């Protein structure tokens, strides 16, 4: 695989991880501006009655997605390292390289 493609995939994976990790902040910003918190509180923060497991369920979902994306990033880096090892020239004890 071409190194620039792998760099692009790594950058895309890191960007996706940053976007998913910013979701709780965006929900809080929406709630502070009298919003619904992306559907978390339908009538705004003043009349919000959230069940005991709604926040925990959202946190578990976000953590699952983050761990899956981190696993994807690790897989991309593993593929890149395998590709880099395959393209290296073996060290030789002589001063010149003789292809096999």
Chimera marker file (.cmm) of the C-alpha trace (Angstrom):
<marker_set name="trace">
<marker id="1" x="0.000" y="0.000" z="0.000" r="1" g="1" b="0" radius="0.5"/>
<marker id="2" x="1.272" y="3.472" z="-0.799" r="1" g="1" b="0" radius="0.5"/>
<marker id="3" x="2.651" y="5.392" z="2.222" r="1" g="1" b="0" radius="0.5"/>
<marker id="4" x="0.599" y="8.503" z="1.472" r="1" g="1" b="0" radius="0.5"/>
<marker id="5" x="-2.605" y="6.463" z="1.497" r="1" g="1" b="0" radius="0.5"/>
<marker id="6" x="-1.661" y="5.047" z="4.890" r="1" g="1" b="0" radius="0.5"/>
<marker id="7" x="-0.866" y="8.526" z="6.221" r="1" g="1" b="0" radius="0.5"/>
<marker id="8" x="-4.246" y="9.708" z="5.010" r="1" g="1" b="0" radius="0.5"/>
<marker id="9" x="-5.993" y="6.776" z="6.682" r="1" g="1" b="0" radius="0.5"/>
<marker id="10" x="-4.171" y="7.457" z="9.954" r="1" g="1" b="0" radius="0.5"/>
<marker id="11" x="-5.105" y="11.149" z="9.784" r="1" g="1" b="0" radius="0.5"/>
<marker id="12" x="-8.719" y="10.255" z="9.049" r="1" g="1" b="0" radius="0.5"/>
<marker id="13" x="-8.856" y="7.784" z="11.951" r="1" g="1" b="0" radius="0.5"/>
<marker id="14" x="-7.344" y="10.300" z="14.388" r="1" g="1" b="0" radius="0.5"/>
<marker id="15" x="-9.766" y="12.978" z="13.194" r="1" g="1" b="0" radius="0.5"/>
<marker id="16" x="-12.711" y="10.607" z="13.678" r="1" g="1" b="0" radius="0.5"/>
<marker id="17" x="-11.521" y="9.800" z="17.210" r="1" g="1" b="0" radius="0.5"/>
<marker id="18" x="-11.313" y="13.519" z="18.007" r="1" g="1" b="0" radius="0.5"/>
<marker id="19" x="-14.797" y="14.166" z="16.636" r="1" g="1" b="0" radius="0.5"/>
<marker id="20" x="-16.358" y="11.321" z="18.643" r="1" g="1" b="0" radius="0.5"/>
<marker id="21" x="-14.559" y="12.390" z="21.805" r="1" g="1" b="0" radius="0.5"/>
<marker id="22" x="-15.910" y="15.948" z="21.375" r="1" g="1" b="0" radius="0.5"/>
<marker id="23" x="-19.561" y="14.821" z="21.331" r="1" g="1" b="0" radius="0.5"/>
<marker id="24" x="-20.110" y="15.170" z="25.132" r="1" g="1" b="0" radius="0.5"/>
<marker id="25" x="-18.728" y="18.709" z="25.006" r="1" g="1" b="0" radius="0.5"/>
<marker id="26" x="-21.017" y="19.593" z="22.115" r="1" g="1" b="0" radius="0.5"/>
<marker id="27" x="-24.012" y="18.192" z="24.017" r="1" g="1" b="0" radius="0.5"/>
<marker id="28" x="-23.127" y="20.321" z="27.054" r="1" g="1" b="0" radius="0.5"/>
<marker id="29" x="-22.673" y="23.411" z="24.881" r="1" g="1" b="0" radius="0.5"/>
<marker id="30" x="-26.086" y="22.820" z="23.319" r="1" g="1" b="0" radius="0.5"/>
<marker id="31" x="-27.690" y="22.394" z="26.745" r="1" g="1" b="0" radius="0.5"/>
<marker id="32" x="-26.065" y="25.585" z="28.071" r="1" g="1" b="0" radius="0.5"/>
<marker id="33" x="-27.521" y="27.533" z="25.149" r="1" g="1" b="0" radius="0.5"/>
<marker id="34" x="-31.091" y="26.432" z="26.047" r="1" g="1" b="0" radius="0.5"/>
<marker id="35" x="-31.012" y="23.633" z="23.491" r="1" g="1" b="0" radius="0.5"/>
<marker id="36" x="-32.239" y="20.075" z="23.820" r="1" g="1" b="0" radius="0.5"/>
<marker id="37" x="-28.786" y="18.521" z="24.124" r="1" g="1" b="0" radius="0.5"/>
<marker id="38" x="-29.280" y="16.654" z="20.849" r="1" g="1" b="0" radius="0.5"/>
<marker id="39" x="-32.500" y="15.125" z="22.142" r="1" g="1" b="0" radius="0.5"/>
<marker id="40" x="-31.247" y="14.363" z="25.645" r="1" g="1" b="0" radius="0.5"/>
<marker id="41" x="-33.648" y="16.877" z="27.212" r="1" g="1" b="0" radius="0.5"/>
<marker id="42" x="-36.661" y="17.521" z="24.967" r="1" g="1" b="0" radius="0.5"/>
<marker id="43" x="-37.853" y="20.717" z="26.690" r="1" g="1" b="0" radius="0.5"/>
<marker id="44" x="-34.460" y="22.145" z="27.628" r="1" g="1" b="0" radius="0.5"/>
<marker id="45" x="-32.357" y="21.893" z="30.757" r="1" g="1" b="0" radius="0.5"/>
<marker id="46" x="-34.925" y="23.497" z="33.123" r="1" g="1" b="0" radius="0.5"/>
<marker id="47" x="-37.473" y="20.692" z="32.782" r="1" g="1" b="0" radius="0.5"/>
<marker id="48" x="-35.048" y="17.865" z="32.027" r="1" g="1" b="0" radius="0.5"/>
<marker id="49" x="-35.868" y="14.547" z="33.664" r="1" g="1" b="0" radius="0.5"/>
<marker id="50" x="-33.289" y="12.011" z="32.589" r="1" g="1" b="0" radius="0.5"/>
<marker id="51" x="-33.480" y="8.377" z="33.664" r="1" g="1" b="0" radius="0.5"/>
<marker id="52" x="-30.742" y="6.929" z="35.849" r="1" g="1" b="0" radius="0.5"/>
<marker id="53" x="-29.088" y="4.969" z="33.029" r="1" g="1" b="0" radius="0.5"/>
<marker id="54" x="-29.409" y="7.345" z="30.079" r="1" g="1" b="0" radius="0.5"/>
<marker id="55" x="-26.059" y="9.071" z="30.678" r="1" g="1" b="0" radius="0.5"/>
<marker id="56" x="-24.310" y="5.807" z="31.440" r="1" g="1" b="0" radius="0.5"/>
<marker id="57" x="-25.735" y="4.262" z="28.271" r="1" g="1" b="0" radius="0.5"/>
<marker id="58" x="-24.497" y="7.226" z="26.203" r="1" g="1" b="0" radius="0.5"/>
<marker id="59" x="-21.059" y="7.033" z="27.866" r="1" g="1" b="0" radius="0.5"/>
<marker id="60" x="-20.836" y="3.291" z="27.208" r="1" g="1" b="0" radius="0.5"/>
<marker id="61" x="-21.780" y="3.813" z="23.573" r="1" g="1" b="0" radius="0.5"/>
<marker id="62" x="-19.189" y="6.563" z="23.118" r="1" g="1" b="0" radius="0.5"/>
<marker id="63" x="-16.475" y="4.503" z="24.825" r="1" g="1" b="0" radius="0.5"/>
<marker id="64" x="-17.284" y="1.492" z="22.658" r="1" g="1" b="0" radius="0.5"/>
<marker id="65" x="-17.027" y="3.596" z="19.520" r="1" g="1" b="0" radius="0.5"/>
<marker id="66" x="-13.762" y="5.162" z="20.720" r="1" g="1" b="0" radius="0.5"/>
<marker id="67" x="-12.202" y="1.771" z="21.493" r="1" g="1" b="0" radius="0.5"/>
<marker id="68" x="-13.315" y="0.431" z="18.099" r="1" g="1" b="0" radius="0.5"/>
<marker id="69" x="-11.759" y="3.450" z="16.366" r="1" g="1" b="0" radius="0.5"/>
<marker id="70" x="-8.560" y="3.049" z="18.390" r="1" g="1" b="0" radius="0.5"/>
<marker id="71" x="-8.459" y="-0.599" z="17.301" r="1" g="1" b="0" radius="0.5"/>
<marker id="72" x="-8.921" y="0.491" z="13.685" r="1" g="1" b="0" radius="0.5"/>
<marker id="73" x="-6.091" y="3.001" z="14.078" r="1" g="1" b="0" radius="0.5"/>
<marker id="74" x="-3.852" y="0.302" z="15.559" r="1" g="1" b="0" radius="0.5"/>
<marker id="75" x="-4.684" y="-2.000" z="12.629" r="1" g="1" b="0" radius="0.5"/>
<marker id="76" x="-3.795" y="0.730" z="10.111" r="1" g="1" b="0" radius="0.5"/>
<marker id="77" x="-0.461" y="1.378" z="11.852" r="1" g="1" b="0" radius="0.5"/>
<marker id="78" x="0.219" y="-2.385" z="11.895" r="1" g="1" b="0" radius="0.5"/>
<marker id="79" x="-0.434" y="-2.609" z="8.151" r="1" g="1" b="0" radius="0.5"/>
<marker id="80" x="1.846" y="0.380" z="7.589" r="1" g="1" b="0" radius="0.5"/>
<marker id="81" x="4.677" y="-1.193" z="9.590" r="1" g="1" b="0" radius="0.5"/>
<marker id="82" x="4.345" y="-4.477" z="7.684" r="1" g="1" b="0" radius="0.5"/>
<marker id="83" x="4.433" y="-2.585" z="4.407" r="1" g="1" b="0" radius="0.5"/>
<marker id="84" x="7.507" y="-0.611" z="5.478" r="1" g="1" b="0" radius="0.5"/>
<marker id="85" x="9.349" y="-3.772" z="6.571" r="1" g="1" b="0" radius="0.5"/>
<marker id="86" x="8.623" y="-5.442" z="3.257" r="1" g="1" b="0" radius="0.5"/>
<marker id="87" x="10.036" y="-2.505" z="1.262" r="1" g="1" b="0" radius="0.5"/>
<marker id="88" x="13.357" y="-2.235" z="3.104" r="1" g="1" b="0" radius="0.5"/>
<marker id="89" x="16.573" y="-3.495" z="1.523" r="1" g="1" b="0" radius="0.5"/>
<marker id="90" x="18.347" y="-6.149" z="3.615" r="1" g="1" b="0" radius="0.5"/>
<marker id="91" x="21.652" y="-5.120" z="5.119" r="1" g="1" b="0" radius="0.5"/>
<marker id="92" x="24.693" y="-6.471" z="3.366" r="1" g="1" b="0" radius="0.5"/>
<marker id="93" x="28.255" y="-6.916" z="4.555" r="1" g="1" b="0" radius="0.5"/>
<marker id="94" x="29.633" y="-5.792" z="1.207" r="1" g="1" b="0" radius="0.5"/>
<marker id="95" x="29.932" y="-2.263" z="-0.134" r="1" g="1" b="0" radius="0.5"/>
<marker id="96" x="27.605" y="-2.867" z="-3.066" r="1" g="1" b="0" radius="0.5"/>
<marker id="97" x="24.154" y="-4.358" z="-3.469" r="1" g="1" b="0" radius="0.5"/>
<marker id="98" x="23.600" y="-7.414" z="-5.662" r="1" g="1" b="0" radius="0.5"/>
<marker id="99" x="19.927" y="-8.126" z="-6.299" r="1" g="1" b="0" radius="0.5"/>
<marker id="100" x="18.858" y="-11.726" z="-5.926" r="1" g="1" b="0" radius="0.5"/>
<link id1="1" id2="2" r="1" g="1" b="0" radius="0.2"/>
<link id1="2" id2="3" r="1" g="1" b="0" radius="0.2"/>
<link id1="3" id2="4" r="1" g="1" b="0" radius="0.2"/>
<link id1="4" id2="5" r="1" g="1" b="0" radius="0.2"/>
<link id1="5" id2="6" r="1" g="1" b="0" radius="0.2"/>
<link id1="6" id2="7" r="1" g="1" b="0" radius="0.2"/>
<link id1="7" id2="8" r="1" g="1" b="0" radius="0.2"/>
<link id1="8" id2="9" r="1" g="1" b="0" radius="0.2"/>
<link id1="9" id2="10" r="1" g="1" b="0" radius="0.2"/>
<link id1="10" id2="11" r="1" g="1" b="0" radius="0.2"/>
<link id1="11" id2="12" r="1" g="1" b="0" radius="0.2"/>
<link id1="12" id2="13" r="1" g="1" b="0" radius="0.2"/>
<link id1="13" id2="14" r="1" g="1" b="0" radius="0.2"/>
<link id1="14" id2="15" r="1" g="1" b="0" radius="0.2"/>
<link id1="15" id2="16" r="1" g="1" b="0" radius="0.2"/>
<link id1="16" id2="17" r="1" g="1" b="0" radius="0.2"/>
<link id1="17" id2="18" r="1" g="1" b="0" radius="0.2"/>
<link id1="18" id2="19" r="1" g="1" b="0" radius="0.2"/>
<link id1="19" id2="20" r="1" g="1" b="0" radius="0.2"/>
<link id1="20" id2="21" r="1" g="1" b="0" radius="0.2"/>
<link id1="21" id2="22" r="1" g="1" b="0" radius="0.2"/>
<link id1="22" id2="23" r="1" g="1" b="0" radius="0.2"/>
<link id1="23" id2="24" r="1" g="1" b="0" radius="0.2"/>
<link id1="24" id2="25" r="1" g="1" b="0" radius="0.2"/>
<link id1="25" id2="26" r="1" g="1" b="0" radius="0.2"/>
<link id1="26" id2="27" r="1" g="1" b="0" radius="0.2"/>
<link id1="27" id2="28" r="1" g="1" b="0" radius="0.2"/>
<link id1="28" id2="29" r="1" g="1" b="0" radius="0.2"/>
<link id1="29" id2="30" r="1" g="1" b="0" radius="0.2"/>
<link id1="30" id2="31" r="1" g="1" b="0" radius="0.2"/>
<link id1="31" id2="32" r="1" g="1" b="0" radius="0.2"/>
<link id1="32" id2="33" r="1" g="1" b="0" radius="0.2"/>
<link id1="33" id2="34" r="1" g="1" b="0" radius="0.2"/>
<link id1="34" id2="35" r="1" g="1" b="0" radius="0.2"/>
<link id1="35" id2="36" r="1" g="1" b="0" radius="0.2"/>
<link id1="36" id2="37" r="1" g="1" b="0" radius="0.2"/>
<link id1="37" id2="38" r="1" g="1" b="0" radius="0.2"/>
<link id1="38" id2="39" r="1" g="1" b="0" radius="0.2"/>
<link id1="39" id2="40" r="1" g="1" b="0" radius="0.2"/>
<link id1="40" id2="41" r="1" g="1" b="0" radius="0.2"/>
<link id1="41" id2="42" r="1" g="1" b="0" radius="0.2"/>
<link id1="42" id2="43" r="1" g="1" b="0" radius="0.2"/>
<link id1="43" id2="44" r="1" g="1" b="0" radius="0.2"/>
<link id1="44" id2="45" r="1" g="1" b="0" radius="0.2"/>
<link id1="45" id2="46" r="1" g="1" b="0" radius="0.2"/>
<link id1="46" id2="47" r="1" g="1" b="0" radius="0.2"/>
<link id1="47" id2="48" r="1" g="1" b="0" radius="0.2"/>
<link id1="48" id2="49" r="1" g="1" b="0" radius="0.2"/>
<link id1="49" id2="50" r="1" g="1" b="0" radius="0.2"/>
<link id1="50" id2="51" r="1" g="1" b="0" radius="0.2"/>
<link id1="51" id2="52" r="1" g="1" b="0" radius="0.2"/>
<link id1="52" id2="53" r="1" g="1" b="0" radius="0.2"/>
<link id1="53" id2="54" r="1" g="1" b="0" radius="0.2"/>
<link id1="54" id2="55" r="1" g="1" b="0" radius="0.2"/>
<link id1="55" id2="56" r="1" g="1" b="0" radius="0.2"/>
<link id1="56" id2="57" r="1" g="1" b="0" radius="0.2"/>
<link id1="57" id2="58" r="1" g="1" b="0" radius="0.2"/>
<link id1="58" id2="59" r="1" g="1" b="0" radius="0.2"/>
<link id1="59" id2="60" r="1" g="1" b="0" radius="0.2"/>
<link id1="60" id2="61" r="1" g="1" b="0" radius="0.2"/>
<link id1="61" id2="62" r="1" g="1" b="0" radius="0.2"/>
<link id1="62" id2="63" r="1" g="1" b="0" radius="0.2"/>
<link id1="63" id2="64" r="1" g="1" b="0" radius="0.2"/>
<link id1="64" id2="65" r="1" g="1" b="0" radius="0.2"/>
<link id1="65" id2="66" r="1" g="1" b="0" radius="0.2"/>
<link id1="66" id2="67" r="1" g="1" b="0" radius="0.2"/>
<link id1="67" id2="68" r="1" g="1" b="0" radius="0.2"/>
<link id1="68" id2="69" r="1" g="1" b="0" radius="0.2"/>
<link id1="69" id2="70" r="1" g="1" b="0" radius="0.2"/>
<link id1="70" id2="71" r="1" g="1" b="0" radius="0.2"/>
<link id1="71" id2="72" r="1" g="1" b="0" radius="0.2"/>
<link id1="72" id2="73" r="1" g="1" b="0" radius="0.2"/>
<link id1="73" id2="74" r="1" g="1" b="0" radius="0.2"/>
<link id1="74" id2="75" r="1" g="1" b="0" radius="0.2"/>
<link id1="75" id2="76" r="1" g="1" b="0" radius="0.2"/>
<link id1="76" id2="77" r="1" g="1" b="0" radius="0.2"/>
<link id1="77" id2="78" r="1" g="1" b="0" radius="0.2"/>
<link id1="78" id2="79" r="1" g="1" b="0" radius="0.2"/>
<link id1="79" id2="80" r="1" g="1" b="0" radius="0.2"/>
<link id1="80" id2="81" r="1" g="1" b="0" radius="0.2"/>
<link id1="81" id2="82" r="1" g="1" b="0" radius="0.2"/>
<link id1="82" id2="83" r="1" g="1" b="0" radius="0.2"/>
<link id1="83" id2="84" r="1" g="1" b="0" radius="0.2"/>
<link id1="84" id2="85" r="1" g="1" b="0" radius="0.2"/>
<link id1="85" id2="86" r="1" g="1" b="0" radius="0.2"/>
<link id1="86" id2="87" r="1" g="1" b="0" radius="0.2"/>
<link id1="87" id2="88" r="1" g="1" b="0" radius="0.2"/>
<link id1="88" id2="89" r="1" g="1" b="0" radius="0.2"/>
<link id1="89" id2="90" r="1" g="1" b="0" radius="0.2"/>
<link id1="90" id2="91" r="1" g="1" b="0" radius="0.2"/>
<link id1="91" id2="92" r="1" g="1" b="0" radius="0.2"/>
<link id1="92" id2="93" r="1" g="1" b="0" radius="0.2"/>
<link id1="93" id2="94" r="1" g="1" b="0" radius="0.2"/>
<link id1="94" id2="95" r="1" g="1" b="0" radius="0.2"/>
<link id1="95" id2="96" r="1" g="1" b="0" radius="0.2"/>
<link id1="96" id2="97" r="1" g="1" b="0" radius="0.2"/>
<link id1="97" id2="98" r="1" g="1" b="0" radius="0.2"/>
<link id1="98" id2="99" r="1" g="1" b="0" radius="0.2"/>
<link id1="99" id2="100" r="1" g="1" b="0" radius="0.2"/>
</marker_set>
